[in-house]
Amino acid sequence: FNLHIQSIGFYRNEAGDNGVTNGSGAKVPDTLTKKEAESKRPLVLKFLLPVAKLLFSEQANRRRSAMNILREKRGLTRPKAILF
């Protein structure tokens, strides 16, 4: 989900804040590209986010659910469920 604030713009503040404006004169914030945002992440997050994606992704949840169904409802052991 990416916000395209720079291309959309937003309403002008009548108080007159200093900042970058688009063609219509509305103030536009500086936005980062995806690569810039990833490069500015702290080192700890750079290592933890891929691990968290593996553990908490939709695919991991589906795998876990399928394993539970095979073990509990079909009565398979873990090795047999893995080979299934």
TINU-364774 format. One record per residue: chain; x, y negated, z of N, C-alpha, C, O in turn; residue in one letter. Coordinates in nm, 2 decimals, decimal comma. Each point is the difference from the previous one (the first is absolute). Last residue first. Layout:
N
chaine_n_xx_n_yy_n_zz_ca_xx_ca_yy_ca_zz_c_xx_c_yy_c_zz_o_xx_o_yy_o_zz_residu
A_X_Y_Z_X_Y_Z_X_Y_Z_X_Y_Z_A
...
This chain:
84
chaine_n_xx_n_yy_n_zz_ca_xx_ca_yy_ca_zz_c_xx_c_yy_c_zz_o_xx_o_yy_o_zz_residu
A_0,31_3,62_0,35_-0,13_-0,01_-0,07_0,00_-0,11_-0,10_-0,10_-0,01_-0,07_F
A_0,46_0,07_0,38_0,01_0,08_-0,12_-0,13_0,00_-0,08_0,01_0,03_-0,12_L
A_-0,01_-0,24_0,54_0,10_-0,07_-0,09_0,01_0,07_-0,13_0,01_-0,06_-0,10_I
A_-0,27_0,26_0,43_-0,07_-0,11_-0,05_0,09_-0,08_-0,09_-0,04_-0,06_-0,11_A
A_0,22_0,42_0,33_-0,09_0,05_-0,10_-0,07_-0,12_-0,06_-0,03_0,00_-0,12_K
A_0,31_-0,09_0,49_0,08_0,04_-0,12_-0,09_0,05_-0,12_0,03_-0,03_-0,11_P
A_-0,25_-0,09_0,52_0,07_-0,11_-0,06_0,08_0,04_-0,12_-0,02_-0,06_-0,11_R
A_-0,39_0,37_0,23_0,11_-0,05_0,08_0,07_-0,11_-0,08_-0,03_-0,02_-0,12_T
A_-0,50_0,14_0,06_0,14_0,03_-0,04_0,10_-0,06_0,09_-0,02_-0,09_0,07_L
A_-0,50_0,08_-0,07_0,08_0,09_0,08_0,14_0,04_-0,05_0,05_0,10_0,04_G
A_-0,43_-0,40_-0,19_0,03_0,12_-0,08_0,09_0,10_0,08_0,02_0,11_-0,05_R
A_-0,16_-0,53_0,24_-0,13_0,05_-0,06_0,03_0,13_-0,08_-0,09_0,09_0,00_K
A_0,46_-0,32_0,23_-0,12_0,01_0,09_-0,11_0,08_-0,06_-0,06_0,09_0,06_E
A_0,46_-0,19_-0,32_0,04_0,07_0,13_-0,12_0,03_0,08_-0,02_0,11_0,05_R
A_-0,03_-0,35_-0,46_0,05_0,13_-0,03_0,03_0,08_0,13_-0,02_0,12_0,01_L
A_-0,12_-0,57_0,03_-0,11_0,08_-0,06_0,05_0,15_-0,02_-0,07_0,09_0,04_I
A_0,39_-0,41_0,09_-0,09_0,03_0,11_-0,12_0,09_-0,04_-0,04_0,09_0,07_N
A_0,34_-0,26_-0,40_0,07_0,10_0,09_-0,09_0,04_0,11_-0,01_0,12_0,04_M
A_-0,14_-0,46_-0,32_0,00_0,13_-0,07_0,07_0,11_0,09_-0,05_0,11_0,00_A
A_0,07_-0,55_0,16_-0,14_0,05_0,00_-0,01_0,13_-0,06_-0,07_0,09_0,05_S
A_0,48_-0,31_-0,07_-0,02_0,04_0,13_-0,14_0,06_0,02_-0,02_0,10_0,06_R
A_0,14_-0,29_-0,48_0,07_0,12_0,03_-0,03_0,06_0,14_-0,02_0,12_0,01_R
A_-0,16_-0,54_-0,12_-0,07_0,11_-0,08_0,07_0,13_0,02_-0,06_0,11_0,02_R
A_0,26_-0,49_0,17_-0,13_0,03_0,07_-0,07_0,11_-0,07_-0,06_0,09_0,07_N
A_0,44_-0,26_-0,28_0,04_0,08_0,12_-0,13_0,04_0,08_0,00_0,11_0,06_A
A_-0,06_-0,39_-0,43_0,04_0,13_-0,05_0,04_0,09_0,12_-0,03_0,12_0,01_Q
A_-0,07_-0,57_0,06_-0,12_0,07_-0,03_0,03_0,14_-0,04_-0,07_0,10_0,04_E
A_0,42_-0,34_0,28_-0,06_-0,02_-0,13_-0,12_0,08_-0,02_-0,03_0,09_0,08_S
A_0,37_-0,12_0,29_-0,13_-0,06_0,02_-0,07_-0,03_-0,13_-0,09_-0,08_-0,01_F
A_0,54_0,28_0,06_-0,07_0,05_0,11_-0,15_-0,04_0,00_-0,09_0,08_0,04_L
A_0,40_-0,25_-0,37_0,00_0,15_-0,01_-0,10_0,06_0,10_-0,07_0,09_-0,03_L
A_0,16_-0,55_0,05_-0,08_0,03_-0,12_-0,01_0,15_-0,02_-0,11_0,05_-0,03_K
A_0,40_-0,21_0,37_-0,14_-0,02_0,04_-0,10_0,03_-0,12_-0,10_0,05_0,02_A
A_0,56_-0,04_-0,11_-0,03_0,11_0,09_-0,15_-0,01_0,04_-0,07_0,10_0,01_V
A_0,25_-0,46_-0,26_-0,01_0,12_-0,08_-0,04_0,13_0,08_-0,08_0,08_-0,04_P
A_0,15_-0,50_0,28_-0,11_0,00_-0,08_-0,02_0,12_-0,09_-0,10_0,06_-0,02_L
A_0,49_-0,15_0,32_-0,12_0,06_0,06_-0,12_0,01_-0,10_-0,08_0,09_0,02_L
A_0,51_-0,29_-0,14_0,02_0,14_0,03_-0,13_0,06_0,05_-0,03_0,12_-0,04_F
A_0,04_-0,58_-0,05_0,04_0,06_-0,12_0,02_0,15_0,01_-0,03_0,08_-0,09_K
A_-0,05_-0,35_0,47_-0,12_0,02_-0,08_0,03_0,07_-0,13_-0,08_0,08_-0,05_L
A_0,44_-0,22_0,32_-0,08_0,11_0,07_-0,12_0,04_-0,08_-0,03_0,12_-0,02_V
A_0,29_-0,49_-0,12_0,07_0,12_-0,03_-0,08_0,12_0,06_-0,01_0,11_-0,06_L
A_-0,26_-0,56_-0,05_0,11_0,04_0,09_0,05_0,14_-0,04_-0,08_0,08_-0,05_P
A_-0,13_-0,39_-0,34_-0,04_0,09_0,12_0,12_0,03_0,08_0,11_0,01_-0,04_R
A_-0,10_-0,25_-0,39_0,00_-0,08_0,13_-0,05_0,08_0,12_0,00_-0,06_0,11_K
A_0,00_0,24_-0,56_0,14_-0,03_0,03_0,01_-0,08_0,14_0,11_0,01_0,06_S
A_-0,53_0,10_-0,25_0,06_0,12_0,05_0,15_-0,03_0,04_0,05_0,06_0,10_E
A_-0,30_-0,41_-0,29_-0,06_0,03_0,13_0,07_0,13_0,06_0,03_0,00_0,12_A
A_0,09_-0,14_-0,56_0,05_-0,10_0,10_-0,05_0,04_0,14_0,07_-0,01_0,10_E
A_-0,24_0,26_-0,46_0,14_0,03_0,02_0,06_-0,09_0,11_0,08_0,04_0,08_K
A_-0,52_-0,12_-0,23_0,00_0,12_0,08_0,15_0,04_0,03_0,03_0,04_0,12_K
A_-0,12_-0,56_-0,18_-0,03_0,12_-0,08_0,01_0,12_0,09_0,05_0,00_0,11_T
A_-0,19_-0,47_0,09_0,11_0,08_-0,03_-0,04_0,11_-0,09_-0,11_0,05_0,00_L
A_-0,07_-0,58_0,08_-0,02_0,14_0,02_0,12_0,08_-0,04_0,08_-0,04_-0,08_T
A_-0,23_-0,49_0,24_0,10_0,08_-0,07_-0,03_0,15_0,03_-0,02_0,03_0,12_D
A_-0,39_-0,39_-0,12_0,11_0,05_0,08_0,10_0,07_-0,09_-0,03_0,05_-0,11_P
A_-0,29_-0,47_-0,03_0,01_0,15_-0,02_0,12_0,04_0,09_0,11_-0,05_-0,01_V
A_-0,49_-0,40_-0,05_0,13_0,06_0,06_0,00_0,15_-0,02_-0,10_0,07_0,02_K
A_-0,16_-0,41_-0,37_-0,02_0,08_0,13_0,14_0,05_0,05_0,08_0,05_-0,08_A
A_-0,17_-0,29_-0,35_0,04_-0,08_0,12_-0,02_0,07_0,13_0,03_-0,06_0,10_G
A_-0,08_0,23_-0,57_-0,12_-0,08_0,05_0,03_-0,09_0,12_-0,09_-0,07_0,05_S
A_0,42_0,37_-0,25_-0,03_-0,10_-0,09_-0,12_-0,09_0,04_-0,01_-0,11_-0,04_G
A_0,27_0,33_0,44_-0,02_0,05_-0,13_-0,05_-0,11_-0,09_0,00_-0,11_0,04_N
A_0,33_0,06_0,40_-0,14_-0,01_-0,05_0,00_0,07_-0,14_0,09_0,00_-0,07_T
A_0,23_-0,03_0,56_0,00_0,03_-0,14_-0,15_-0,01_-0,05_-0,09_0,05_0,07_V
A_0,21_-0,34_0,36_0,02_0,14_-0,04_-0,01_0,01_-0,15_-0,03_-0,09_-0,07_G
A_-0,12_-0,24_0,52_0,10_0,01_-0,10_0,02_0,15_-0,03_0,00_0,08_0,08_N
A_-0,47_-0,32_0,09_0,12_0,08_0,04_0,10_0,00_-0,11_-0,04_0,01_-0,12_D
A_-0,41_-0,26_0,20_0,12_-0,03_-0,08_0,12_0,07_0,05_0,11_-0,06_0,03_G
A_-0,61_0,03_0,08_0,09_-0,06_0,09_0,14_-0,03_-0,06_0,07_-0,08_0,04_A
A_-0,44_0,32_-0,25_-0,01_-0,14_-0,02_0,10_-0,07_0,10_0,03_-0,12_-0,03_E
A_0,00_0,61_-0,21_-0,02_-0,06_0,13_0,00_-0,15_-0,01_0,10_-0,05_-0,05_N
A_-0,24_0,44_-0,33_0,09_-0,11_0,04_-0,04_-0,05_0,14_-0,11_-0,01_0,03_R
A_0,02_0,53_-0,23_-0,05_-0,14_0,01_0,10_-0,10_0,05_0,09_0,04_0,08_Y
A_0,08_0,39_-0,35_-0,10_-0,01_0,10_-0,03_-0,15_0,02_0,07_-0,09_-0,06_F
A_0,17_0,50_-0,31_0,01_-0,13_0,07_-0,11_0,00_0,11_-0,07_0,09_0,03_G
A_0,21_0,26_-0,38_-0,14_-0,05_0,03_0,01_-0,14_0,05_-0,09_-0,08_-0,03_I
A_0,49_0,31_-0,07_-0,07_-0,02_-0,13_-0,14_-0,05_0,03_-0,06_-0,06_-0,09_S
A_0,34_0,14_0,46_0,06_-0,10_-0,09_-0,08_-0,02_-0,12_-0,01_-0,11_-0,05_Q
A_-0,11_0,45_0,36_-0,03_-0,13_0,04_0,05_-0,11_-0,09_-0,06_-0,10_-0,03_I
A_-0,03_0,62_0,04_0,05_-0,09_-0,11_-0,03_-0,14_0,04_-0,07_-0,07_-0,08_H
A_0,13_0,56_0,36_-0,08_-0,12_-0,02_0,07_-0,09_-0,10_0,13_-0,01_0,00_L
A_-0,15_0,57_0,07_0,08_-0,12_-0,01_-0,09_-0,12_-0,02_-0,09_0,00_-0,07_N
A_0,09_0,55_0,21_-0,08_-0,12_0,00_0,09_-0,12_0,00_0,06_-0,03_0,10_F
